Amino acid sequence: VQLQASGGGLVQVGGSLRLSCAASGTIFSMIRMGWYRQAPGKERELVAVISSGVGCTTTADSVRGRFTISRDSAKNTVHLQMNSLKAEDTAVYYCYLERSRGWTTQEHWGQGTLVTVSS
């Protein structure tokens, strides 16, 4: 499985960015896909994920109402629309995919894309 993320960059407080992540390879058993982030000196945390099938979403409290995750199933791509960005949203954002492998699951990570929100 390969995950190719794009869309990071520098934006001012209150601005918007859209991240995209395209998955390729053996992903027919995907369970969910989405985004985590890691700020300097902090642990990696979930931002938003969307499940396969009906597309249930899970969004962190810190971004709910500002960030929206969506998917294009035909292109195996997820998008993260980030609005009303705050300085504390500054982090490396990692694309994530979880898939089933028999009795267990397997996680895959993209290379990370930096989002910097300046005040």
C-alpha positions as CSV (number, residue, x, y, z in Angstrom):
1,V,0.0,0.0,0.0
2,Q,1.3,3.4,-0.9
3,L,-0.2,6.7,0.4
4,Q,0.6,9.9,-1.4
5,A,-0.4,13.1,0.5
6,S,-0.5,16.6,-0.9
7,G,-1.8,20.0,0.0
8,G,0.2,21.1,3.0
9,G,1.8,24.5,3.3
10,L,1.8,27.9,5.0
11,V,-1.4,29.7,5.8
12,Q,-2.4,32.5,8.1
13,V,-4.7,32.1,11.1
14,G,-8.2,31.9,10.0
15,G,-7.3,30.6,6.6
16,S,-8.1,27.3,4.9
17,L,-6.2,24.4,3.4
18,R,-7.2,21.2,1.8
19,L,-5.2,18.0,2.2
20,S,-5.6,15.1,-0.1
21,C,-4.3,11.5,0.1
22,A,-4.4,9.0,-2.7
23,A,-4.0,5.3,-1.9
24,S,-2.7,2.7,-4.3
25,G,-1.7,-0.9,-4.1
26,T,-3.6,-3.7,-2.3
27,I,-6.3,-1.8,-0.5
28,F,-9.4,-4.0,-1.2
29,S,-9.7,-4.8,2.5
30,M,-9.5,-1.2,3.7
31,I,-11.3,-0.5,7.0
32,R,-10.8,3.2,7.3
33,M,-8.6,6.0,6.0
34,G,-7.8,9.5,7.2
35,W,-5.5,11.8,8.9
36,Y,-3.4,12.0,12.1
37,R,-1.1,14.8,13.0
38,Q,2.0,15.4,15.2
39,A,3.0,18.8,16.5
40,P,6.5,19.5,17.7
41,G,7.1,17.9,21.1
42,K,3.7,16.2,21.1
43,E,2.4,12.7,20.4
44,R,0.7,11.8,17.2
45,E,-3.0,12.3,17.4
46,L,-6.1,11.4,15.4
47,V,-7.6,14.3,13.3
48,A,-10.3,12.6,11.3
49,V,-10.9,9.2,9.7
50,I,-13.6,7.8,7.5
51,S,-14.6,4.2,7.2
52,S,-15.1,2.2,4.1
53,G,-18.6,1.2,3.1
54,V,-21.1,3.7,4.6
55,G,-18.4,6.2,5.3
56,C,-18.8,6.8,9.0
57,T,-16.5,9.6,10.2
58,T,-14.6,10.2,13.4
59,T,-13.3,13.7,14.1
60,A,-11.2,15.0,17.0
61,D,-12.9,17.4,19.3
62,S,-10.2,20.0,18.7
63,V,-11.1,20.3,15.0
64,R,-14.8,19.4,14.9
65,G,-16.8,22.1,13.1
66,R,-13.7,23.4,11.4
67,F,-12.3,20.3,9.6
68,T,-14.2,18.0,7.3
69,I,-13.1,14.7,5.9
70,S,-14.5,13.3,2.7
71,R,-13.6,10.6,0.3
72,D,-13.7,9.8,-3.4
73,S,-14.0,6.0,-3.4
74,A,-13.6,5.7,-7.1
75,K,-10.1,7.3,-6.8
76,N,-9.2,5.8,-3.4
77,T,-8.7,9.3,-2.2
78,V,-9.6,11.1,1.0
79,H,-9.6,14.9,1.5
80,L,-9.4,17.0,4.6
81,Q,-10.9,20.4,4.3
82,M,-9.4,22.6,7.0
83,N,-11.1,25.9,7.7
84,S,-10.7,28.5,10.4
85,L,-7.2,27.3,11.0
86,K,-5.5,28.1,14.3
87,A,-1.9,28.3,15.2
88,E,-2.3,25.1,17.3
89,D,-3.2,23.3,14.1
90,T,0.5,23.6,13.0
91,A,1.8,20.0,12.7
92,V,2.9,17.4,10.3
93,Y,-0.2,15.7,9.0
94,Y,0.0,12.0,8.2
95,C,-2.3,10.1,5.9
96,Y,-3.4,6.8,7.4
97,L,-5.0,3.6,6.2
98,E,-6.0,0.6,8.1
99,R,-7.0,-2.7,6.4
100,S,-7.9,-6.1,7.6
101,R,-5.4,-9.0,7.2
102,G,-7.1,-12.2,8.2
103,W,-7.6,-12.1,12.0
104,T,-5.7,-8.9,12.5
105,T,-5.3,-5.4,11.0
106,Q,-2.5,-3.6,9.3
107,E,-1.7,0.1,9.4
108,H,-0.1,2.1,6.7
109,W,1.2,5.7,6.9
110,G,2.0,8.3,4.3
111,Q,5.2,10.4,4.4
112,G,3.6,13.4,6.1
113,T,2.8,16.9,4.9
114,L,3.6,20.0,6.9
115,V,0.9,22.5,7.8
116,T,2.1,25.7,9.3
117,V,-0.4,28.3,10.5
118,S,1.1,31.7,11.2
119,S,-0.4,34.4,13.4
